[in-house]
Amino acid sequence: HLNTTDLIGASSTAVTVLTVGTNVSGGDTWHSMVSGQASAARTGGGYGLTTMDAGNTTYGYWINDHINNRVSVPWVDQPTMILEGEFGSGSLEFYQNALLTGSDIYVGQVGDNGSTVIGGGPGSNNNHRGDISEVVIYNKKLNATDRHRVNSYLAVKYGQTLDRTSVSGNYVSSAGTVIYND
């Protein structure tokens, strides 16, 4: 994995994490694509796009405490997909290829999150099994326009089809110019 300095301050009340990659069953107990946490307990601060249980039956996004402040979906071995976690303004949201698949309420701070690790986390059983093509982390919650721009960029770059439930049919550049319309 790639271990880097703390990217999100403990007092932060917003963070967005996007990854492009795959999930594959087996391997370590906890699959962490991106994890910002100070301890292997996943409580008392942090954030992550990770499995939510030791049995790898759910996958999602958590803030501060992976048991109480999380949104998740059933685990499936998946081909390449854009996974996105949004936290801010009292809400926690999890998206797959731009489709909102879960949301919850959390008003608070990220908390002490130690270092940011891509492809793993603290402890010896957090290694992600699968590919990680790209990671994007913002210290804010993206608005709908910015979400659309970032998802369009990742979708075009990695050949992904975005869900049309929450976005228009156009794929747009960072300037908002239509670059592809299917």
N, C-alpha and C positions, 0 to 999 in steps of 0.2 A: 504493500500500500504506500500511498503518499501521505506523509504526516507533515503538516504545516502549522504555523503559528495560529493562534486564535483569530478567526476571521470576523466573528460577530461578538460584540461586547456583551458582557453579562447583563447590563441594564437595558439592552435593546428590547423594544416591544414590537419588532417586526423583522422578518427574515423570509427570503424566498430561495428555495433550492430546486434546481432543475438538473436532471441527469438524462443522458441517453445511454441505454444499455439493455442487457438481458439479465434474466434471473434463471438460475438452474438449480434444481433440487440437489440435496446431498451436501457433503462438506461440513463446514462448521455449524454450530448451533445457531448463531445469529449472523445473518447476511446483512452487512452494512455497506450500502453504496456510498453514502456520505454520512459522517457522524461527527458532530462537534460536542464532545462531552468530556468531563473531567474524571469520571469514574465509570467502571464497567457496570455499575448498578443502574445506569440510565435514569437516575432520579436526582433531584437537587440542582438541575440545570442542564442545558444542552438542547440539541436538535438533531434530527436525522431522518434520512430516507432509508429505512431498515425493515427487517422482519420485526414483528411485534411480539413474538412468543418463541420459546425455545424449540417448539415443534415445527417452526417454519410454516404455519398454516395461514398466517396473514402477513401482509406487507403494507407499509404506509409511511406516514409522516408524523413525527411527534415533536413537541416543544416542552422543555423543562422537566417533564416526567412521562416516560413512555407508557405508563399504565393509565394515568388519569387524563393526559392531554394529548390525544392522538386521534387520527383518522386512518382507517385501514380497509383493505379489501381482501378477499380470500387469495391466498398464494396460488399462483399458477406459473409453471415454467413458461416463459414468454420469449417470443422473438424480440428483436430490438424495438424499444418503445421509449417515448418521452415521458418520464415521471416528473411530477412537479408538486412541491409542497409550498403552500403560501400561509404565512402567519402575520397578522396585524389587524388593527381595528376590532379586536375582540373575537376574531374568528380564525379557525384553522381549516385549511382546505387541501384536499389531495386530488390531483388530476392525472389521467393517463391519456396521452395524445390529445390533450386539451379538453377531455371530457371530465367534468367534475364527478368524481366517484365517491366522495365522502366529505363531510364537513362537521365541525363541532365548535363549541364556544370555549374560548380561553382568553381571559383578561389577565395579563401578567407580563413578566419578563422572561427572556430566554434563560437567564440565570448563568451561573458559573459553568462554562462549557469547555474549559481547557483548550486543547488543540483541536484542529479540524483534520479529520482523516478521510481520505478518499480510498475506497476499497476495503475498509475495515473500521476498527474502533479500538478503544482500550480493552485490554484483556486478550486472552489467547484464542477465543472462539468467536471472533467477530468478522472473520474474513469473508468477503463477498465472493460468491461463486457465480460466475458469468462475466460478461464483458461490460466495460464502462468506456464509452466512446468520448463523452464530454460531460463536464460538470460546470454549471453556472450558479453562482451564489450572489445574491443581492442583500444588502442590509436594510431592506425596505420591502413592503408588500407592493407588488406591481399592480398598477391600475389595468383596466381591461385593454386599453390600447397598447400598453407596453407588453402585456402578456401575449397579445396577438402577434406582435412584432417578433418577440423572442421565440415563441412557438413556431411561427412561420419560418424563421431562420433555421431552427433546428430540424424542422420537417423537411425543408428543401435540401438541406445539407446531407441528411441521413436517409432520405427517401421514405419518409413517414407520411401517412395520411392523417390529417387532424380530424377530430370529431367535429361535426357541424352543429351540434346542439347549442354551443355557446359562442361560436365564432362564425363570421361570414364565410362564403365560399372562396374568397380570395386569400392568397398567400401574399404577404406584404413585406417590403424591405424595412430596414430600421427607420427610414424616412417616411414610411407609410404608403409608398408607391406600390401599386399592384405589380408583382413579379411573376405570378402564376395564378391561373384560375382554371379549375377543373370543372 
